[in-house]
Structures are given as C-alpha cells and as structure tokens.
Amino acid sequence: MKRGIAGLLAGCICLCCLVRSGWAGAAEDVAVPEAAASILMEAETGTVLQEQNAHVPLSIEMMAKLMTVLLAAECLENGTWMLDTPLTASDSVRDTKGAVIWLVPGEMMSVEDLLKGVIIGNANDAAAVLAEGVSGSIDRFVQDMNARAFDLGMRDTVFTSPQGYADSVQQTSAYDLALLCRALQKQTAVMPYFSIWRDFLRGEGTELVSENTMTRTYEGHIGFKACHTEQSGWHLAEAASRDHMTCIAVVLGCKTEEDRYALAKSLLRSGFSGYRVTIPGFSAENMKPVAVRGGLERGVLVDAQQLSGLVVPTGSRDLNTVLVLPLYVRAPVRKGQVIGRIAFYDGDTLLYETNLVATHAVEAMSYSHAMARLLVKMLKI
C-alpha cells in the first residue's frame, strides 16, 4: 500500500459512479440481447458496474412483490412475527386475480408458507394476506411500501399494490430494483426460499414452481425473481455469489424469456471475471499523533471513521492512500471529532474517502491545570 500527502480533497465520490469514470471496460465486449433497461451492481458496496437506462421508470408488475417480501422479512427480523406465526386470510383474497394458492376468507396459514407462496409461486392472494398482516390493511401497506422505497433511495419508484397489479401509476427502474434486492439479500430469514425452485403447501395439495429457472441451474444463485407480461416484456432480478463477491443483475423489458436469462448471465459473468472486492489497507497503529495546542496532552491519535470494501478491476494495482491532516488542532478535542480525511485511489480514480477522527478526548489546559504543572516542575528542581 503506497502512502502520500496531498492538499485538501474536494468533496467525495459515490462508488456508484465507477462505470462513468471508465471502469465499464472490464465487461466483455460481446453481443448481448437487448433490454429496455439493465444494471449490474456489486451488493456489498452498491457499486454500479454496468448500466443501461438504469434510471428510466418502467412498468414492472409482479416485481413489486419483492418489496412485499422485504417488509414481511423485516417483521421477522424485529420479532413481530415468527415463521410459524399464523395469519388469517380476509375477504381481500376472494377475488384475487392472477397466480394464487387458492386461499379462502378465514383460512389460516403460517408466515413461512405465505412467504413460500409469494417467493416461489408468485401468489397474489398470499401477498395480500402478508400485506394486511404487516400494516393492517392493503392501503396502509401500500403507503408503507412507498415509505420504505424512499428510505432505500428508490427515487424512480411508485407502488400501488402489494401484488404488483399493472396500472398507469406503478413503476420502478432497474437501479431501484437493484437497491431493493441489495436490501433483501441481507434478510437471512427469507433468503433460503429464493433458492427453492419447486415446493408444496398443504401437504402436497398445492404445488409451487418458480418462474426463475436460474434458481436450479445457475452456480452461486441466491435470489431473486422472474416475471413477464405481454405489455412490458420479460423481467429478471438475479443475484449470485462467487469468490466472496455478490453481484445483482436486473434486466427489464426483454423480448423473450431466453433473452432475459442470457443478458443476466452475461452481466454476472462480467462482474465475477472483471472485478474483485478489496478492503483498504490502513492501520491507525502506524499513524503519528496529531499535535494538540492548549491541551492536557500534546497529541491525539486518529483513526478512520469508517472503512468499507471497494470494488476494483481484477487486474488493478495497489491502491494509493492519500492523507489530509492539519499540523495541529486546538484543545478541547472531542472523541470522534473530525480531524482530517483519508482517500483511496486507483491510479487517478478516486474510489473512496472517509473522515479521520480523534480516538479519544483531550481536555483544554485550564489555569488550575497550568499552575499544577508549574508546581510539579518546581518541586522537581
């Protein structure tokens, strides 16, 4: 790891901008199927590796169920539900359209089986029961869907139903779906169901089969969902892990079922072959204290406020480290006070920067402290 000192760094760069700074060249230069929009994102850092029309709002219909699953998963995470918690179907399931598991009003089913119904079987009635269980009503759940989308930074998204029924208002983008998948892949309670291609409910009374054939055919598959309509085409959100790296590929509006799988596989292949995740090499133990003027201590140690993984091209050289620190700071110094900055470069490309903060507090020298020190010195003479 090389080290250097530079002048003040201006601003910071978002990791999602790597593709715009020339890093997309790591992708394979081969003909791939067309899509209305697509994106490849590294899951740990959120780095966008490739994109096409990624922020264009599109109709995505049943992909909305991924948000339904996320909100249900968060109920498991916070302890509101257990997997065996029973939920009761209301009259909302009576006239459910599209894919269903034939729930009837008053029927009870566990959260686990309802999640299987949505994740594997794309069941609209199961989505309705989960939605009412989370928020009390479908309308309030839709509000919660949009609020959670805002929290995740999904600025191109509007949800209108937990099932994803097509209408002129509901929309999202490839980038927003990747953000949603990135949040969802952290939900360990539900992730195993995304790897099941075929299962049963009610004993063997109700068969579930996933539309996403990559569930059973793609090495390293971990999620998520495939769907299609005549109006909007063939969609796929797929995540896979290899060599300690997880990539999310979203393709929207392909012309055929084969095209969506071919494009997703091409994106994932370029991610796994062209990039790697590395942790910046920085040790506060090798740092000299920053001088403190007017304090009870002459110096204060600093450490990086936050270090996260960085996505770099597979063949990239060692990262350059640039430190920006003042010659001194004035007391008092608070623990966690920002003292300087540290930045990591690949050549001339700024990858990541974060604050350098004080590891402990340093009190200011008061009159009584100064007199006490003077007295100690006099006694030693």
Secondary structure, 3 states (H helix, E strand, C coil): CEEEECCCCCCCCCHHHHHHHCHHHHCCCCCCCCCCEEEEEECCCCCEEEEECCCCCECCHHHHHHHHHHHHHHHHHCCCCCCCCEEECCHHHCCCCCCCCCCCCCCEEEHHHHHHHHHCCCCHHHHHHHHHHHHCCHHHHHHHHHHHHHHCCCCCCECCCCCCCCCCCCEECHHHHHHHHHHHCCCCCCHHHHHCCEEEECCCCEEEECCCCHHHHCCCEEEEEEEEECCCEEEEEEEEEECCEEEEEEEEEECCHHHHHHHHHHHHHHHHHHEEEECCCCCHHHCCCEEEECECCCEECEEECCCCCEEEECCCCCCEEEEECCCEEECCECCCCEEEEEEEEECCEEEEEEEEEECCCECECCHHHHHHHHHHHHHHC
